[in-house]
């Protein structure tokens, strides 16, 4: 009796993260930390935030740990609309890419934008007297948030929607930089957006390189 060849059943592709857990944990910890630091006396609170900032003075002194710790503090408790937008953006990224990759995009955007801002401002610490910007409080999740938002826009499947989303976000990021009262954080947000778009484009191209199975030739 001739045995029939067994047919392999393809395994279903698992979703990276069914229910995001890292994004709610991070946003919740950020908010709780903000309420805790808000209870400190004013001078002590300001000094704590300044020592954890990615400002020119800290990085020039070799306090590179602030590239990580600055994303764990915010100056004030998050307003509800901003907190909801941050949670939605990070949660969507985690659900689409998985927690490790989403955290990597956030961290790369935060660190990359912080270093670019530092490169643009590092000369101000040498002025006499030193520019106040050199010791400014520069903490928060906004650089990582903007980078994640840019990466999400750059990975939208539909080409037209992807182009509209990335162009719109970059235009919104450029607008504050062109105004007269711009700050260094405006430039940092634009840099984070551009980094996120670049990372998203790289992820999209990497996904396109996944080899597809060749169709079997039809029997003659």
Secondary structure, 3 states (H helix, E strand, C coil): CCCCCCCCCCCCCCCCCCCCCHHHHHHHHHHHHHHHHHCCCHHHHHHHHHHCCCCHHHHHCCCCCHHHHHHHCCCCCCCHHHHHHHHHHHHHHHHHHCHHHHHHHHHHHHHHHHHHHHHHHHHHHHCCCCCHHHHCCCCCCHHHHHHHHHHHHHCCCCHHHHHHHHHHHHHHHHHHHHCCCCCHHHHHHHHHHHHHHHHHHHHHHHHHCCCCCCCCCCCC
